[in-house]
């Protein structure tokens, strides 16, 4: 990282956009299994809600390798500063057009790729909905919360996210950082992988009852459970990972710790072993642990 | 629950004595797998601890004085009152001999039978231990919690427990959850084709231990009868594990407390979602199943 630049201040994760060749299957999984609410159904787009926001997940007809994650920044001035910072560091920045911003239900946005090549968008004023969230099934979802992001070089990408985007490391498992952008233990979990992509999409649920209920519910519907029910010793969250359309992994979890003292928190180091990922004894099946 | 008395007649479920075909093989399950502390081997019975009591589980050979459930009575006056009430209601009761008491690690006892033929020991001053409980593995067991009993005479068996001061907290079909202290239930009666102990339940620290034990059983290739699950009526989480000779050993946590204002017993239908909130089902234990479940 060369020269002086303004640190980009991420406020929260905002949405995920996924390409899919089969919007019908995506819709049926999102409503009957995952339990999201349909916000809007376009000819080539499907907008889904999980909380007070207008949408947090959008499927667009297209290539399932097209995966984008959006983060909110403070205001349009911050967005301009962020674009300048990225360009200064030699990253190509796409300024979102009005039409593209409308598609994303945001006031303005820019797009770029992180060092691994993940497609990242920074957005300003993402829309909220006046109506409360009403789930399509009683999965107990309280909101979209974090993503697992592929990384071809976790140490390099940790530097990018912490030194350019103001993310902070909450804990590490081996050399895998769990990073926060606000008080929540982590919003970005890097995952060692051969190529760019979103490794999992997390939604928070109300209680551990919901995690266990969904375990039996999804099992009965033959949705592949790839990890859990379990509990992460890092964040303290009880979790369940399962596979959706186009191989995307979704996670329900509850009880993610908050970092109480931002100033004094020191990342804890966990060994790279199964018990660092699950303290109950669950073993991943059909899902690789980061680093493998 | 005190039937107008200043103190209750009974205060706890304090032990189960199991009659098993192979006591030493079963003992390995109880200590190495389930996680209770083996403490004594006396009069042909192997004794195990789960808390500050001297023992809460015994395994003995399948003999005449084999199996029983121990219920702690307040004192000898309460024991006398219990004897009077049970005889009045037509139940068989006899005084325990010195050797009966020694075998049970208690000071005095009445040996009773409910209408189904389940042996219930009403005991006074069960032995406690001065040393703290130290289990052989980290299963997180905190205390012996209670029992599920099979009943072939639900109405008469309920009369037996009511004579001791127990109250029905809730019904699931004709399954009765019986309260003897501030918790939702310590004893549950399950209508069945036969009598006997259905399960012995041990409280663990938290959901963590229910789940850890669930994965431990899977890895040890021990059959899980039902769970992890949660009883809607009592809010109790459970893992029912297949124990010796068909007896279920259960890990439980989170049972609701019932204190303060009395409320009538609630009726839940005999359906799968009345037995488990999460969706677990028992494949092969009929007492834990709902029809069509």
Interface residues (C-beta under 8 A of the other chain):
Chain A: X208 X209 X212 X213 X215 X216 X217 X220 X229 X230 X231 X238 X279 X280 X281 X282
Chain B: X207 X208 X211 X212 X214 X215 X216 X219 X228 X229 X230 X277 X278 X279 X280
